[in-house]
Amino acid sequence: LLDGDPVNNQIERALTFNPGGKLTGARYFTLAGKWGYLLTDRSLVTIDFSNPVQPTISSELKISDPNEIAVQFRYGFISTGKGLRVVDLTDYSQPKLVEGAEVDMPGGANSCYVVRTYAYVGAGNKGMAIVDVKNPEKPSLVEYFNAGGKISDCRDVKVGITNSSYFAYVADGSNGFHVVQLAGAMYHHLRCLGLGLRLGLGLGRSSVPQVRHGEAHTHHIRSA
């Protein structure tokens, strides 16, 4: 693949791995170092990839209807059909549910993206859920943001930084795609589709209380 010859670009399967059918129903996967965390429709399976072509299953944790997992430091944040759950990854090979560390969401949680002390969750017809995870063992819902009802089928959220501003990129199912400005160089913002909220907060944490005044800006791409 690296010699520039297009004729020999052959990719071969190195491994098929599903011991005892434990990975049947696989729906999401992420890596943290040598550890792989795979979600099936019923559990979180931890896989040791010390040798990528000879992986081994380290543990299996029962979780009802999980969708995605985001790993940050020694915690995993799992979106499920009921909301957000937190697992303790102090021992990366043996995740454990943190008792009481959950946020219920009426329409369930389709996805989860964690940035420092906040998790941004695709919360379906409730819009984008913003969850305070400064203390991962006591997560709390800050608010649902739906841009005045314009975000109503939120499937996935990713967060990135461009020119000193934080943006959330929102896959909104039947409504297409939105870009929401979360923070600017001097103030925090929450802007989408003509709705602008300027927030008097420092750049250390991106939250959404204490609404002051805003300026209307539109960042919206509608799928064909």
C-alpha positions as CSV (number, residue, x, y, z in Angstrom):
1,L,0.0,0.0,0.0
2,L,2.9,2.3,0.5
3,D,5.1,1.6,-2.5
4,G,2.9,3.6,-5.0
5,D,2.1,0.5,-7.1
6,P,-1.8,0.3,-7.4
7,V,-1.6,-3.2,-8.7
8,N,-0.5,-4.8,-5.4
9,N,-2.9,-3.0,-3.1
10,Q,-4.4,-6.2,-1.7
11,I,-6.1,-6.3,1.7
12,E,-6.6,-9.6,3.3
13,R,-8.7,-10.5,6.3
14,A,-6.4,-11.4,9.2
15,L,-9.0,-12.6,11.7
16,T,-12.6,-13.4,12.3
17,F,-13.3,-13.1,16.0
18,N,-16.5,-14.1,17.8
19,P,-15.8,-16.7,20.4
20,G,-18.9,-18.4,21.6
21,G,-21.0,-15.9,19.8
22,K,-20.3,-13.3,22.5
23,L,-19.8,-10.5,19.9
24,T,-23.0,-11.3,17.9
25,G,-25.1,-8.1,17.6
26,A,-22.0,-5.9,17.7
27,R,-23.0,-2.3,17.1
28,Y,-20.2,0.0,18.3
29,F,-16.4,-0.3,19.0
30,T,-13.7,2.0,20.4
31,L,-10.0,1.5,21.4
32,A,-8.2,2.9,24.4
33,G,-4.6,1.8,24.2
34,K,-4.5,-2.0,23.9
35,W,-8.1,-2.3,25.2
36,G,-11.0,-2.6,22.9
37,Y,-14.5,-1.8,24.1
38,L,-17.2,-3.4,22.0
39,L,-21.0,-2.9,22.5
40,T,-23.4,-5.5,21.5
41,D,-27.2,-5.2,21.8
42,R,-26.9,-6.5,25.4
43,S,-23.5,-5.9,26.8
44,L,-20.1,-4.2,27.0
45,V,-17.3,-6.6,26.0
46,T,-13.7,-5.8,26.8
47,I,-11.1,-7.2,24.4
48,D,-7.3,-7.3,25.0
49,F,-5.5,-6.5,21.7
50,S,-2.0,-6.9,23.0
51,N,-1.6,-9.1,20.0
52,P,-4.1,-7.7,17.4
53,V,-4.3,-11.0,15.5
54,Q,-4.8,-13.0,18.7
55,P,-7.2,-11.0,20.8
56,T,-8.8,-12.3,23.9
57,I,-12.0,-11.3,25.8
58,S,-11.3,-10.0,29.2
59,S,-14.8,-9.3,30.5
60,E,-18.4,-8.9,29.6
61,L,-20.7,-6.4,31.4
62,K,-24.4,-6.7,30.9
63,I,-26.0,-3.4,29.9
64,S,-29.4,-3.0,28.4
65,D,-29.6,-1.6,24.8
66,P,-26.2,0.3,24.7
67,N,-25.5,2.5,21.6
68,E,-22.1,4.1,22.0
69,I,-19.2,4.4,24.5
70,A,-16.8,7.4,24.9
71,V,-13.7,6.8,27.0
72,Q,-12.1,9.6,29.0
73,F,-9.3,8.9,31.5
74,R,-10.6,6.2,33.8
75,Y,-14.3,6.4,32.9
76,G,-16.5,5.2,30.1
77,F,-19.7,7.0,29.2
78,I,-22.3,4.8,27.5
79,S,-25.4,6.1,25.7
80,T,-28.3,3.6,26.0
81,G,-31.9,3.3,25.1
82,K,-32.7,4.8,28.5
83,G,-30.1,7.5,28.8
84,L,-26.4,7.9,29.9
85,R,-24.6,5.4,32.0
86,V,-21.1,5.6,33.5
87,V,-18.6,2.8,33.9
88,D,-15.4,2.8,36.0
89,L,-12.3,1.8,34.0
90,T,-9.8,2.0,36.8
91,D,-9.1,-1.6,35.8
92,Y,-9.3,-1.3,32.1
93,S,-9.8,-5.0,31.7
94,Q,-12.8,-5.1,34.1
95,P,-15.2,-2.2,33.6
96,K,-17.8,-1.8,36.4
97,L,-21.0,0.2,36.4
98,V,-20.9,3.1,38.8
99,E,-23.9,2.8,41.0
100,G,-26.2,5.8,40.6
101,A,-24.1,7.4,37.9
102,E,-26.8,7.7,35.2
103,V,-28.9,10.3,33.5
104,D,-32.3,9.2,32.3
105,M,-33.5,10.6,29.0
106,P,-37.1,10.1,27.8
107,G,-36.2,9.3,24.2
108,G,-33.0,7.4,25.0
109,A,-29.5,8.4,24.1
110,N,-28.2,7.6,20.6
111,S,-24.6,8.8,21.0
112,C,-22.2,10.4,23.4
113,Y,-19.2,12.6,22.9
114,V,-17.2,13.8,26.0
115,V,-15.1,17.0,26.0
116,R,-13.4,17.6,29.3
117,T,-16.2,18.2,31.8
118,Y,-19.2,17.9,29.5
119,A,-20.8,15.2,27.5
120,Y,-22.8,16.0,24.4
121,V,-25.5,13.4,23.8
122,G,-27.6,12.7,20.7
123,A,-31.0,12.6,22.5
124,G,-33.4,12.0,19.6
125,N,-36.5,14.1,19.7
126,K,-35.2,16.0,22.7
127,G,-32.3,17.4,20.7
128,M,-28.7,17.6,21.9
129,A,-28.4,16.9,25.6
130,I,-25.6,18.6,27.5
131,V,-24.5,16.7,30.6
132,D,-22.1,17.9,33.3
133,V,-19.6,15.1,34.0
134,K,-17.1,17.2,36.0
135,N,-17.7,14.5,38.6
136,P,-18.1,11.4,36.4
137,E,-19.7,9.5,39.3
138,K,-22.4,12.1,39.7
139,P,-23.4,13.2,36.1
140,S,-26.2,15.8,35.9
141,L,-28.3,17.0,32.9
142,V,-27.6,20.7,32.2
143,E,-30.2,21.1,29.5
144,Y,-31.6,19.9,26.2
145,F,-30.7,22.2,23.2
146,N,-33.0,21.9,20.2
147,A,-32.7,25.4,18.6
148,G,-36.3,26.2,19.2
149,G,-37.5,22.8,17.9
150,K,-35.3,22.7,14.8
151,I,-33.2,19.8,16.2
152,S,-35.8,17.1,16.7
153,D,-34.1,13.8,15.6
154,C,-30.6,14.0,17.0
155,R,-28.6,10.9,16.2
156,D,-25.0,11.9,16.7
157,V,-22.8,14.8,18.0
158,K,-19.1,15.5,17.5
159,V,-17.3,18.5,19.0
160,G,-14.3,20.3,17.4
161,I,-12.3,23.5,17.7
162,T,-11.9,25.9,14.8
163,N,-10.2,29.4,15.1
164,S,-10.5,29.4,18.9
165,S,-14.2,28.5,18.8
166,Y,-15.9,25.3,19.9
167,F,-18.5,23.8,17.5
168,A,-20.9,20.9,17.9
169,Y,-21.6,19.0,14.6
170,V,-25.0,17.5,14.9
171,A,-26.4,14.7,12.7
172,D,-30.2,15.3,13.0
173,G,-31.7,12.4,11.1
174,S,-34.7,13.6,9.0
175,N,-33.6,17.3,9.5
176,G,-30.1,16.9,8.0
177,F,-27.1,18.4,9.6
178,H,-26.5,21.3,12.0
179,V,-23.4,23.2,13.3
180,V,-23.9,24.7,16.8
181,Q,-21.3,27.2,18.1
182,L,-20.6,26.3,21.8
183,A,-17.8,28.8,22.6
184,G,-16.0,31.7,21.1
185,A,-12.7,33.4,21.9
186,M,-14.2,35.7,24.6
187,Y,-17.6,34.3,25.5
188,H,-19.4,31.0,25.4
189,H,-22.1,30.7,22.8
190,L,-24.9,28.4,21.8
191,R,-25.9,29.3,18.3
192,C,-27.8,27.4,15.7
193,L,-30.2,28.2,12.9
194,G,-30.7,31.9,13.8
195,L,-30.8,31.2,17.6
196,G,-27.9,32.8,19.4
197,L,-27.3,32.7,23.1
198,R,-24.2,34.5,24.5
199,L,-23.1,33.0,27.8
200,G,-20.9,34.8,30.3
201,L,-18.6,31.9,31.2
202,G,-14.9,31.3,31.2
203,L,-13.4,29.1,28.5
204,G,-12.5,26.4,31.1
205,R,-15.9,24.7,30.9
206,S,-18.5,24.9,28.1
207,S,-22.0,24.9,29.6
208,V,-25.2,26.8,28.9
209,P,-26.7,28.6,32.0
210,Q,-26.9,32.3,32.6
211,V,-28.2,33.4,29.2
212,R,-27.5,37.1,28.6
213,H,-28.1,38.3,25.0
214,G,-27.2,36.9,21.7
215,E,-26.7,37.6,18.0
216,A,-28.4,35.5,15.4
217,H,-26.1,33.4,13.3
218,T,-27.0,30.5,11.0
219,H,-24.9,27.4,10.5
220,H,-27.0,24.8,8.8
221,I,-26.5,22.2,6.1
222,R,-29.6,20.3,5.0
223,S,-29.1,16.9,3.5
224,A,-30.6,16.3,0.1
